[in-house]
Every structure is written in structure tokens, then in C-alpha cells.
Amino acid sequence: MNAKLHKNQSGQAALETAIILIAFVVVASVFAFAILSAGSASTERGEEAIYAGLENVQSSMQLKGAVIATADATETTAVIFTVSPVSGGEPLNLDDTPASNEVIIAYRDNGQQDNDMPFTVTWIVRGDTDELLEEGELAEISVDTSGLTSSLVANTAFTLEVKPPTGGTIVVHRTTPAALEAVMELH
């Protein structure tokens, strides 16, 4: 009788196999949860980085059309260009009064640098009466170069940087022509 009990152990082997299988499933579930949690956390951080980048881009503006300069007989007096907001961008305050000016225009050439150039804004296309550059609007910016320490004369390479409070900077790098005229398109 004792020999009969020990001969048929198939039920006991199946039970051991089921316990081992359940242990593997539990361990695999714990590892899968840990991996999914880490992936979810890194996805959230990546999403935050993307939104931060979009915030910087959304309030940017872009250059539209040619860059024009006006001059008298000896020096360039103004550099004029048109800007618009990028598609889907946030409104940008272009109020050109010094007290409320949020946009800064910097000038530099080989001999000088000015980080706060005076400028005026003329609205070409305007959707409302505020000073915000919004979707569908165009603003002409005229930078006064007559007050530079060294005059902006013929055949001079220079750079203007239009810096909004947030978003990308517009860099306008041009060279004045060999002979100054009253109105010139800069290349």
C-alpha cells in the first residue's frame, strides 16, 4: 500500500509546476510595472521639454520681405524691415515707447556695439488698435542708425538682432552698398 502512494506523483509534479509558473508571472509583472513606470516618467519629462521649447518658439516673429536702408549723402540713417508673428505664435508687444518696450534691438559691426537701438513701429496690416503683433498682422520696424558712435557708412557689414522677451531672436545680417543712395535694398 505504501508503494502505491509513492508511485503516482503526477498530481504533485503538476502542482509544483503551477507554483513555479505563477512565481515567474508575478516576477515578470513586477518588472513590467517598474519598466512602464520609468517609461511613463521619462515621457512626462520629454513632454515638459517639448512644451518649454514650444513656449520659446510660439512668441517669436519672422522677417517678411526685403531689408531697406535710407541714407543721406554720407551715412545710413535707418534700417527698415517688416515682421510678422510665426504661425500659431503668441501676441508680442511692439509698443515702441521706451517705458513699455519689451522688444530690444541690438546693433553691431566691426567697430561698435549698441544693445538698445531706438526704433519706431508702423503698422502695415493691423487687426485691432492695440500694440500687439498678432496672427495676420504685419509691422514695419524702422531702426534709427543716425545716433551710432561711428556712422553706418558705405560698404559696411552689420548685424541687427531683434530680441523679444521670449522666443527666438531674429538676426538680420546685411552689408551697405558701395555707394549710398536715398533708399537701398540691403543684401
C-alpha positions as CSV (number, residue, x, y, z in Angstrom):
1,M,0.0,0.0,0.0
2,N,2.9,2.3,0.8
3,A,4.4,1.6,-2.6
4,K,1.1,2.6,-4.3
5,L,1.1,6.0,-2.7
6,H,4.6,6.9,-3.9
7,K,4.2,5.6,-7.5
8,N,1.6,8.0,-8.7
9,Q,3.1,11.5,-8.0
10,S,1.8,13.2,-11.2
11,G,-0.6,15.5,-9.3
12,Q,2.2,16.7,-7.0
13,A,4.5,17.5,-10.0
14,A,1.7,19.5,-11.7
15,L,1.2,21.5,-8.5
16,E,4.9,22.3,-8.2
17,T,5.0,23.4,-11.9
18,A,1.9,25.6,-11.4
19,I,3.6,27.3,-8.4
20,I,6.8,27.9,-10.3
21,L,4.8,29.3,-13.3
22,I,2.8,31.6,-11.0
23,A,6.1,32.8,-9.4
24,F,7.5,33.7,-12.9
25,V,4.4,35.6,-13.8
26,V,4.5,37.6,-10.6
27,V,8.2,38.5,-11.1
28,A,7.6,39.4,-14.7
29,S,4.6,41.6,-13.7
30,V,6.7,43.4,-11.1
31,F,9.5,44.1,-13.7
32,A,7.0,45.2,-16.3
33,F,5.4,47.6,-13.8
34,A,8.8,49.0,-13.0
35,I,9.7,49.5,-16.7
36,L,6.3,51.0,-17.5
37,S,6.6,53.5,-14.6
38,A,10.1,54.5,-15.6
39,G,8.9,55.0,-19.2
40,S,5.9,57.0,-18.1
41,A,8.1,59.3,-16.0
42,S,10.6,59.8,-18.9
43,T,7.7,60.5,-21.3
44,E,6.4,63.2,-18.9
45,R,9.9,64.8,-18.8
46,G,10.1,64.7,-22.5
47,E,6.7,66.3,-22.9
48,E,7.7,69.1,-20.5
49,A,10.8,69.8,-22.6
50,I,8.8,69.9,-25.7
51,Y,6.3,72.3,-24.2
52,A,9.1,74.5,-22.9
53,G,10.6,74.6,-26.4
54,L,7.2,75.4,-28.0
55,E,6.7,78.2,-25.5
56,N,10.0,79.8,-26.6
57,V,9.1,79.5,-30.3
58,Q,5.5,80.5,-30.0
59,S,6.1,84.1,-29.2
60,S,8.7,84.6,-32.0
61,M,8.3,86.7,-35.0
62,Q,9.7,86.3,-38.5
63,L,11.2,88.6,-41.1
64,K,8.9,89.3,-44.1
65,G,10.3,90.8,-47.3
66,A,13.3,92.9,-48.0
67,V,15.5,94.9,-45.7
68,I,15.7,98.5,-46.8
69,A,18.0,101.3,-45.7
70,T,17.7,105.0,-46.0
71,A,20.6,107.3,-46.2
72,D,21.7,110.9,-46.6
73,A,24.8,111.9,-48.6
74,T,27.3,110.5,-46.0
75,E,25.7,107.9,-43.8
76,T,22.8,105.4,-43.4
77,T,20.1,106.9,-41.3
78,A,17.7,104.0,-40.8
79,V,17.3,100.3,-41.5
80,I,13.7,99.2,-42.2
81,F,12.2,95.7,-42.3
82,T,8.8,94.1,-41.9
83,V,7.9,91.4,-39.3
84,S,5.0,89.1,-38.6
85,P,4.3,86.5,-35.9
86,V,5.1,82.9,-36.7
87,S,2.1,80.7,-37.3
88,G,0.4,80.0,-34.1
89,G,2.7,82.3,-32.1
90,E,1.7,84.3,-29.0
91,P,1.0,88.0,-29.4
92,L,4.1,90.2,-29.0
93,N,4.1,93.7,-27.6
94,L,5.7,96.1,-30.2
95,D,5.0,99.3,-28.3
96,D,8.0,101.4,-29.3
97,T,7.8,103.8,-26.3
98,P,10.9,103.3,-24.1
99,A,8.8,102.8,-20.9
100,S,6.8,99.9,-22.2
101,N,9.2,98.4,-24.8
102,E,9.6,94.7,-24.5
103,V,11.4,94.1,-27.8
104,I,15.1,95.1,-27.8
105,I,17.1,95.7,-31.0
106,A,20.8,95.3,-30.8
107,Y,23.3,96.6,-33.4
108,R,26.9,95.5,-34.0
109,D,29.6,95.9,-36.7
110,N,33.3,95.5,-36.6
111,G,33.8,98.7,-34.7
112,Q,30.9,99.1,-32.3
113,Q,28.0,97.6,-30.5
114,D,24.8,99.1,-29.2
115,N,22.4,96.8,-27.3
116,D,19.4,99.1,-27.2
117,M,18.8,100.8,-30.6
118,P,15.9,103.3,-30.9
119,F,13.2,102.2,-33.3
120,T,9.7,103.0,-34.4
121,V,6.8,100.7,-35.5
122,T,4.5,101.4,-38.4
123,W,1.6,99.0,-38.8
124,I,1.1,97.8,-42.4
125,V,-1.7,95.3,-41.6
126,R,-3.5,95.7,-38.4
127,G,-6.3,93.7,-37.0
128,D,-7.1,95.9,-34.0
129,T,-5.9,99.0,-32.2
130,D,-3.5,97.5,-29.6
131,E,0.3,97.4,-29.9
132,L,0.4,93.6,-30.0
133,L,1.7,91.8,-33.1
134,E,-0.9,89.1,-33.6
135,E,-1.7,86.5,-36.2
136,G,-2.4,88.1,-39.6
137,E,-0.7,91.4,-38.7
138,L,2.4,93.0,-40.3
139,A,4.5,95.6,-38.6
140,E,7.3,97.7,-40.2
141,I,10.2,98.4,-37.8
142,S,12.5,101.3,-38.6
143,V,15.8,101.2,-36.6
144,D,17.4,104.7,-36.3
145,T,21.1,104.3,-37.1
146,S,21.9,108.0,-37.1
147,G,22.9,108.0,-33.5
148,L,25.6,105.4,-33.7
149,T,29.0,106.3,-32.3
150,S,30.6,105.6,-35.7
151,S,28.3,106.3,-38.7
152,L,27.0,103.4,-40.7
153,V,28.7,104.3,-44.0
154,A,29.1,102.6,-47.4
155,N,30.4,99.1,-47.7
156,T,29.9,98.2,-44.0
157,A,28.8,94.8,-42.8
158,F,26.5,95.0,-39.8
159,T,24.1,92.8,-37.8
160,L,20.8,93.7,-36.1
161,E,19.3,91.4,-33.6
162,V,15.6,91.7,-32.8
163,K,15.2,90.2,-29.3
164,P,11.6,89.6,-27.9
165,P,11.2,88.8,-24.2
166,T,10.6,85.2,-25.0
167,G,11.1,83.2,-28.2
168,G,13.7,83.2,-30.9
169,T,15.8,86.2,-31.9
170,I,15.7,87.5,-35.5
171,V,19.2,88.1,-36.8
172,V,19.5,90.5,-39.7
173,H,23.0,90.5,-41.2
174,R,23.5,92.8,-44.1
175,T,26.1,95.0,-45.8
176,T,25.6,98.5,-47.0
177,P,26.3,99.0,-50.7
178,A,29.5,100.7,-52.1
179,A,27.6,103.9,-52.9
180,L,24.9,105.2,-50.6
181,E,21.5,106.2,-52.1
182,A,18.4,107.7,-50.5
183,V,16.7,104.3,-50.5
184,M,18.6,101.0,-50.8
185,E,17.7,97.3,-50.6
186,L,20.3,95.6,-48.5
187,H,21.8,92.2,-49.3
